[in-house]
Structures are given as structure tokens and as C-alpha cells.
Amino acid sequence: MKYVGAHVSASGGVYNAPLNAMKIGAKAFALFTKNQRQWASKPLDEKTIQLFKENLKLSGILPKHILPHDSYLINLGHPEQEKLEKSRDAFIDEIERCGLLGLDRLNFHAGSHLSKIGKKVENREQLVKEAEDISLDVIATSLNLAIEATKDLNVKLVIENTAGQGTNLGYKFEHLAHIINRVENKRRVGVCLDTCHTFTAGYDLRSREAYDKTMSEFESIVGFKYLMGMHINDSKPPLGSRVDRHHSLGMGEIGWDTFNFIMNDKRMDDIPLILETIDDTIWKEEIKALYDFAV
């Protein structure tokens, strides 16, 4: 069975997120447990935690169908030690917040290597690969440290693939595998595939043949056993553009067929399928359209 929802607002308090999910007919949802654009945030108090759990029970949505997202400021592969430590501390705080709310996974962007490598430099491709590999190792170390610091929790750390914009890592399936291979406790790590990011990173999804090829690559390189969520988005930019700009379903370069494939792919059962499309006023209609595909 599929569990579709959207990244809903937690404005006014995280306890409002389940209520906002109910309003759009969601069976899953994502949220930020704190302000995603600030380092500091007020700790979750007992009243807030209790209200969240009460509203979650009212919604009928299970914790495993919720995909909280960490702060956009965090960069677990940062090349500067002071900023890396700040990111690691903030990430551990995000994990602990999920634990307090009774949630079992945390979605995050792997990070960026931030290296400035000119286009005219000799062996640029090799230099980029070296910068990426170094940063991927730093990210894996960050995850190992975070897992050790939260060893009493069962919050899985879910790496989201990226479009590859700028120096962002995670745009290749090989990047995801590189990190997972170096995480010591693999029971605490997973992957979230974003359809827009996958497409603009160069993996086609638009035809049955292309979809099957891309998913076969994902299985052979990463493995569906690690898939713990998806972001369901159309794309404004074209295939392989490495630009991250989402669009409403059926209105972008990907088109409706891909979402039909996903809704009838058993490998996507029982995980949160989360809309991050650009017009939240039609999320209810988009959710219904997705369920209409399911046979």
C-alpha cells in the first residue's frame, strides 16, 4: 500500500503538522521540527511533545510514514572544521528532536564539498572527484559520530539524493553507496529519492524503459532495502541540467507517466511518499490524482 502526503507547515508548533496533513487527505507527511533556516531553536517542551503525539494519533498516520527534514544550514561534509563541528552538533540535535517526538527517521542532504575548481584547470574532472570523495568520507564520519551520540535512539538517518547543483553531493547513486558503505551501523542509515533531483541529476524516468533502467541502477548500486522515503516532484529544468527547481505534478519536464509507475511499483510500498511541489493549494488534488493511479 502507498502512503502519500506532503511537506506540511509546522508553523505555530510541530503539533500543527498532523492537523495540516489531515486537511489535505494525507496518509504521510514531512515537517521541520525546528526553524530550518536558523541554527538555534527552542527545545521541545513536554506540552509540545504531548500535543504532537495526540494530534498524530488523531490523524491516524504512523510514525514510519513521517519524514522529518533537518535544517538547510547543516553541511556534514564541510571542509572547515569549526563549521563542520557546528553542523554535526546541530544534526545530533535534530536526531534527538525526532526521538522526543517518537519519529523513526530523519531526512537530510548529504552536504557540499565547497571546493572552487576552475573550468580551465587541467584534470578538472579528477580534481572534482577527489574533492567529492574526501567530502563523502567526512559525511560518513559525521554520520558515524551522530549514530554513536544517539545510540539509545532508533532514528534512521535518511540521505536524500540531490540534483548536483553547485558543489552539492549525493547526485550520483555511487555517492549514496559510498556513504552507506562507510557507515558502521547500517541499520541506522537509509535513502530518500527525490524524483526532480533524480531526473535533473541525469537519471531518466519518463518512459517505462527509462524508469526500469534507472531503478535497476539504483538497486544494483545502492539497494532498495535502503529506500525509506521519496519526494514526489515534477521538474522545471530538463534532464541532466543539475538544477533543483520543483514543479507541480504533470506540469514539468517529467510528466505524469513517471508518477503512475511509482504508484504501481511495490518497492515503494509502506514508505512516506512526500509532495514538495510548488503549489500547496493543489496538494489535496495531487494526492488524489496519485491514488487514482494505484490499481
N, C-alpha and C positions, 0 to 999 in steps of 0.2 A: 504494500500500500504506500501511496505517496503522501508526503506531508509538506504542503506548500504554504508559504506565508510571505512576509516582507520584513524589511528592517524598519521597525516602527519607532516612533518617538518615545523617549522616556522622560520628556520634559515634565518638570514638576515633581519627579521622583520615579525611581525604577519601577515602583509598584503600578505605575500607569501603563507600562508596556503591555502586560497581558490584556488589559482592557482595550487598548488601541488595536491589538491583534484581533480581538473578538469582533470589533466593529467592521473589519474587512473580511470576515469569514475565514480567517487564517487557521490552519492546523499546525503551524510552526511560526516562529518569528526570530528576528535578531534584534539586538539592542546594544547600546553603550551603557555600561554600568556606572560610568562617570563621564564628565565632560571630555570629549575626545580631543580637544584642542588645548587642554591645559595640563600641566604636569601635576599640580597639586589638586586634591579633591577631598571633600569632607568624608570621613569614614562612614560606612553604612552603620546606622544605629539599629537597635533591636526592633523598634517600631516599623522602620522601613522594611527590614527583612521579613517581619511577620506579615505586613500588608502585601508584599510581593508574593509570598507563598500562598496567602489566602486568595489573591486575585488569580494566581496561576491555577489553583485548584478550581476556581470558578470557571476559568476558560476551558478546562479540560485538556490543555496542552501539556505534554510530558516534558520534563527537563531535557531528555535526549533529543527533542525536536526544537531546541532553542540554541541559537548560535551567537552568543555574545561576541562583540568585536572589541579589540583593545584600542588604545589611543593611537592616533595617526602620528604622534610625535616620537613614538618608540622606534628605535633603529638598533636591532640586536646584532647588526654587523658593522656598527660604526667604527671607523678607523682611529678615532681619537678616544683614548682610554677614559677620560673624565666623562665624556658624553655617552660612551658605551656603558659605564657603570650606572649612570643616571637612567638609561634605558632599561638596563637589567633590573634595577630596583623597582622601576615603575611597572615592568612586566610582572614581576613577582606579586606586586600589589594587585594587579588585575586578576591574577590567578586566585589570590586569596578572596577577592570580592566575589568571584564566581562560586568559590567554595561556600561562602557565607549564604549565598542565595540558593544553594542546592543545585547548581548547574554543573554539568559534567564535561563541558568543552569550552575552549576559548579560541576564537579565530584571530589570526594575526598575519600581517605582511612580513615576509622574511626579513627584509632590510635592504640597505643600499650600500655599495662599496664607496661611492662618492669620489672615486679617482678621476682626475682630469687627464684624459689621454687624447691628445690631438689627432685629428683625422689623418694628418700627413706624416705621422710618426711611423718609422719603419717597424714592421712586425706588430702593427697595432692590434691585430686580432689576437696574437699571442699574449700581448700585454693585458688586454681586456680579460682574457681567460684566466690569467694569473691573478689579476685583481679580484675577479669573481670567486675563484677557488679559495683564496685567502679569506675573503669575507664570508663565504659559505661555511668555512671551518669555524670562524668566530661565532657565527649564528648557532651552529651546532653546540659549541661550548656554552653559549648563553642558555640554550635550552637545557643542557645537562645541569647547569648551575641552578636554573629555575626549578627543575624537577626535584633536585636534591633539597632545595629550600622549602619545597611544598610536598615533601614525600608522604605526609599524612593525608593529602588530598588525592582525589581521583579525577582531577580536571585534566582532560586531554588537550594538548597544545596542537591546534589545527592550522597548518601552514596554508595560506591562500596563494594560489598561483597569480602572477601579475602579468600585465601587458608588456613589461620590459621597457617602460618609459624611463628616460634618463639613465641612471645607474641602478635602477631597482632590480633586485634579484628575484628568482623564482619564476621567470617567464619560460624556462625550459623544464620539461619533466625531469631532465637529468639533474637540475638544481634541487628539486624536491627530493629526489632519490639520494643525492649527495648528503643533504642534511639528515634525512632519516637514517641513512647508513651509519652516521656518526653519533646518533642519539643512543645512549646506552640502554634506557628503559623504553623500548618501542611500544609498550602498552600505553604510554602516555603521549604518543605523537600520532598525528593524522594529517589529512589534506582536505582542503576545500577547493573545488574547481569553480571558477567564475567563467561563465560562457563568453562574456565580452572579452575578458583578459585572454582566455584560451585562443579565441579567434584572432584578436589583434596581435598576439604573440606569434601567429603563423600556423596554427593548427585549424584546418578547415573542419566545419561541422555541418555545412549546408545541405549536402546530399546524403543519401543513405550510405553510399560507398565512402564518402569523406568522413562521415561520423564514425562509421565502423573502424576505419583506419586509425583515426585519432584515438578512439577509445582502446583499440588494440595496443597502440603505442603506450598509452597510459598504463594499461595492465602489465605490459612486459617490462616497463622501466620503473614504475612506482608500485602498482598493485592496487586493485580495488579494495583489498582488505583495509587499506588506509583511508579510503574515502569516507569522510564523516560529515559532509555537507556540500551544498552547491549554492552559488549565487546565479540566479536566472535573469540574465540581461541580454537585450539586443545591443548592437554596437553602431555608433555613429561612424567611426572610421572603418576603412576597408581591411581586408585580410592582411595580416603581416605588417600593419602600419606601426605597431608598438606604441600606440596612443590609447590612453584609458579614458574613453568617453562613452558612457552608457546611453542606451535609448530604450524607449518603450517597446514592448514585445511586438514583433511584426512590422515595426516602423524603421528598422535599421538595415544594416548590411547582412545580418544573419538570416532573418526571415522566420516564419512560423514553423517550417518543417522540423527544424532542429529541436524545438520545444515539444513537438509531437514525439520525436524519437526518445527524448528524455523521459517523458511521462509514460512511455511504454517499455522502458528499459528496467528490468527487475533489479539491476545493480544499483539503482537509485532509490530502492525501497527503504523505508524506515529511517531516512536521514532528513534533516531540515533542508528544504529547497526554498531559497530565500530571494525574493524580488528586491533588487536595488535599482529598479527602473526610475526614470526621471520624473514621472508624473504620478505623485501619490494619490491623486484624486481618482485614478482609474485602477488602483491596485485591486479593489474588490472584483472588478470586471476581468482583470488579467488572471487573477486566481481562478475564477470560474472558467475562463477560457482554457486554462491549463488542465483543470479537472475534466473538462469536456473531451479532451484528447484521450484520457485514460480509458482503456477497454477492459 
